[in-house]
Amino acid sequence: MISYIRGELVYISEDKAVVDVGGVGYGIFMPAKSLSQLPPTGKEVKIHTYLNVKEDAMQLYGFLTRDALEVFRLVIGVSGIGPKGGLGILSQLTPDELRFAVMANDVKAISAAPGIGKKTAEKLILELKDKLSIEDVLTHQMEGEGTVQNASSCGQEVQSDVVQALTALGYGGTEALRAVRQVETDENTTVEELLKKALKFLM
């Protein structure tokens, strides 16, 4: 098992990065969001990897954080979703956005990924709901997956209440999460104040 690759970034194509390790170039398929976060070529990178072995090929799939890799493992553990499908989902949604989409039953957000239909998205939600929680979304600190870090400093309970209120108002789970994470607050911000700021952000 190859847990991660550390080496010089040689070049980036549409769907993968090539990393030179001791004179050997490793082609690593990555989500579009992760590829956009890579440093300039010539710089050192560390990519957490999953090795997919098939009868006719061995392919590396890579992510910038261990968290993203673990979410990827959960996704491809769902019957009917292979590594390419998992990569497509994590190109469409960050790990935290996917967590909330699952918790909010946001079939539309997940099925927007290439090759993922409504039935597959529903199956993914059903199988992963017990393995993910909203607390993971609101407390997890992003490490470069392409989502703006949570600018809020108010309590987790307040954020959770506002996210649920926004989804009750008809907003998608992922856009509600993004709004709550991006508006500026302090530790004294109330649910009503955060809700108003999040709604303003969404309008």
C-alpha positions as CSV (number, residue, x, y, z in Angstrom):
1,M,0.0,0.0,0.0
2,I,1.3,3.5,-0.9
3,S,0.0,5.8,1.8
4,Y,1.4,9.0,0.4
5,I,3.8,10.4,-2.2
6,R,6.3,13.1,-1.4
7,G,8.4,14.7,-4.2
8,E,8.8,17.4,-6.8
9,L,5.7,18.4,-8.7
10,V,6.6,18.0,-12.4
11,Y,3.4,19.0,-14.1
12,I,-0.4,19.1,-13.8
13,S,-2.9,18.0,-16.4
14,E,-6.7,18.2,-16.5
15,D,-7.2,15.2,-14.1
16,K,-3.9,14.3,-12.6
17,A,-0.5,15.5,-11.2
18,V,2.8,14.0,-11.9
19,V,5.3,13.9,-9.0
20,D,9.0,13.0,-9.3
21,V,10.2,10.8,-6.5
22,G,13.9,9.7,-6.9
23,G,13.7,9.9,-10.7
24,V,10.4,8.1,-11.0
25,G,7.4,10.0,-12.1
26,Y,4.1,9.0,-10.4
27,G,0.9,10.0,-12.2
28,I,-1.8,10.6,-9.5
29,F,-5.4,11.2,-10.4
30,M,-6.8,14.0,-8.2
31,P,-10.1,16.0,-7.7
32,A,-10.2,19.2,-9.7
33,K,-10.5,21.2,-6.4
34,S,-7.3,19.6,-5.1
35,L,-5.4,20.1,-8.4
36,S,-6.2,23.8,-8.2
37,Q,-4.6,24.0,-4.7
38,L,-1.3,22.5,-5.7
39,P,1.8,24.7,-5.6
40,P,3.7,25.8,-8.8
41,T,5.7,23.0,-10.6
42,G,9.1,22.5,-9.2
43,K,7.9,22.7,-5.6
44,E,7.8,19.8,-3.2
45,V,4.3,18.3,-2.6
46,K,2.9,15.6,-0.3
47,I,-0.1,13.8,-1.6
48,H,-2.1,11.2,0.3
49,T,-2.9,8.3,-2.0
50,Y,-5.1,5.3,-2.7
51,L,-3.8,2.6,-4.9
52,N,-6.5,1.0,-7.1
53,V,-5.4,-2.4,-8.5
54,K,-7.2,-3.8,-11.5
55,E,-6.4,-6.7,-13.8
56,D,-5.0,-4.5,-16.5
57,A,-3.8,-1.4,-14.5
58,M,-2.6,0.1,-11.3
59,Q,-3.8,3.6,-10.7
60,L,-3.0,6.1,-7.9
61,Y,-5.7,8.5,-6.6
62,G,-4.5,11.4,-4.5
63,F,-5.7,14.0,-2.0
64,L,-4.1,16.9,-0.2
65,T,-5.3,15.7,3.2
66,R,-5.8,12.5,5.1
67,D,-9.4,13.5,5.8
68,A,-10.2,13.8,2.0
69,L,-8.6,10.4,1.5
70,E,-10.8,8.8,4.3
71,V,-13.9,10.4,2.8
72,F,-12.9,9.0,-0.6
73,R,-12.6,5.5,0.9
74,L,-16.1,5.8,2.4
75,V,-17.5,6.9,-0.9
76,I,-16.0,4.1,-3.0
77,G,-17.1,1.6,-0.3
78,V,-20.7,2.3,-1.6
79,S,-21.8,-0.4,-4.0
80,G,-21.8,1.0,-7.6
81,I,-19.3,3.8,-7.0
82,G,-15.8,3.2,-8.2
83,P,-12.7,5.3,-7.8
84,K,-13.6,7.4,-10.9
85,G,-17.0,8.1,-9.5
86,G,-15.6,8.9,-6.1
87,L,-13.1,11.3,-7.7
88,G,-16.0,13.0,-9.6
89,I,-17.9,13.5,-6.4
90,L,-14.9,15.0,-4.6
91,S,-14.3,17.3,-7.6
92,Q,-17.8,18.6,-7.3
93,L,-17.9,18.8,-3.4
94,T,-15.3,19.2,-0.8
95,P,-15.3,16.5,2.0
96,D,-17.2,18.8,4.4
97,E,-19.7,19.8,1.7
98,L,-20.3,16.1,1.0
99,R,-20.7,15.4,4.7
100,F,-23.4,18.0,5.0
101,A,-25.0,16.9,1.7
102,V,-25.4,13.4,3.1
103,M,-26.8,14.7,6.5
104,A,-29.2,17.1,4.7
105,N,-30.3,14.4,2.1
106,D,-29.2,16.8,-0.6
107,V,-29.5,14.4,-3.5
108,K,-29.3,17.2,-6.0
109,A,-25.8,18.3,-4.9
110,I,-24.4,14.8,-5.0
111,S,-26.0,13.8,-8.3
112,A,-24.5,17.0,-9.9
113,A,-21.2,15.0,-10.0
114,P,-20.3,13.5,-13.4
115,G,-21.6,9.9,-13.7
116,I,-23.6,10.0,-10.5
117,G,-27.3,9.7,-11.0
118,K,-30.2,10.3,-8.6
119,K,-30.5,6.6,-7.5
120,T,-26.7,6.4,-6.8
121,A,-26.8,9.6,-4.9
122,E,-29.7,8.3,-2.8
123,K,-27.9,5.1,-2.1
124,L,-24.7,6.9,-1.1
125,I,-26.7,9.0,1.4
126,L,-28.4,6.0,2.8
127,E,-25.2,4.0,3.3
128,L,-23.0,6.9,4.7
129,K,-25.5,8.7,6.9
130,D,-24.6,6.6,9.9
131,K,-20.9,7.1,9.3
132,L,-21.0,10.9,9.1
133,S,-22.4,13.6,11.4
134,I,-23.1,17.3,11.3
135,E,-20.7,17.8,14.2
136,D,-17.9,16.6,11.9
137,V,-18.9,19.3,9.4
138,L,-19.0,22.1,11.9
139,T,-15.9,21.2,13.9
140,H,-13.6,19.9,11.2
141,Q,-10.8,22.4,10.2
142,M,-10.2,22.5,6.5
143,E,-6.7,21.8,5.3
144,G,-6.6,23.1,1.8
145,E,-9.5,21.3,0.1
146,G,-10.5,24.5,-1.7
147,T,-13.2,25.7,0.6
148,V,-12.9,29.0,2.5
149,Q,-12.2,28.2,6.1
150,N,-14.8,28.9,8.7
151,A,-14.7,32.6,9.5
152,S,-17.2,32.2,12.3
153,S,-16.0,32.1,15.9
154,C,-19.4,31.6,17.5
155,G,-20.4,28.3,19.0
156,Q,-21.0,25.1,17.2
157,E,-24.6,24.8,18.5
158,V,-25.4,28.3,17.0
159,Q,-23.9,27.3,13.7
160,S,-25.8,24.0,13.7
161,D,-29.1,25.7,14.4
162,V,-28.6,28.2,11.6
163,V,-27.7,25.6,9.1
164,Q,-30.8,23.6,10.0
165,A,-32.9,26.8,9.8
166,L,-31.6,27.6,6.3
167,T,-32.3,24.1,5.0
168,A,-35.8,24.4,6.5
169,L,-36.2,27.6,4.5
170,G,-35.5,25.7,1.3
171,Y,-31.8,26.3,0.8
172,G,-29.6,23.4,-0.3
173,G,-27.5,21.8,2.4
174,T,-24.2,22.6,0.9
175,E,-25.0,26.3,0.2
176,A,-26.3,26.7,3.7
177,L,-23.1,25.2,5.1
178,R,-21.0,27.5,2.9
179,A,-22.9,30.6,4.0
180,V,-22.5,29.8,7.7
181,R,-18.8,29.0,7.4
182,Q,-18.0,32.2,5.5
183,V,-19.8,35.0,7.3
184,E,-17.9,36.8,10.0
185,T,-19.0,36.5,13.6
186,D,-17.7,36.5,17.1
187,E,-18.3,34.4,20.2
188,N,-21.3,36.5,21.2
189,T,-23.2,36.1,17.9
190,T,-26.7,34.8,18.4
191,V,-28.6,32.4,16.2
192,E,-30.8,35.3,14.9
193,E,-27.8,37.5,14.1
194,L,-26.0,34.6,12.3
195,L,-29.1,33.7,10.4
196,K,-29.5,37.3,9.2
197,K,-25.9,37.4,8.0
198,A,-26.1,34.1,6.3
199,L,-29.3,35.0,4.5
200,K,-27.7,38.3,3.4
201,F,-24.7,36.3,2.0
202,L,-27.1,34.0,0.1
203,M,-29.1,36.8,-1.5
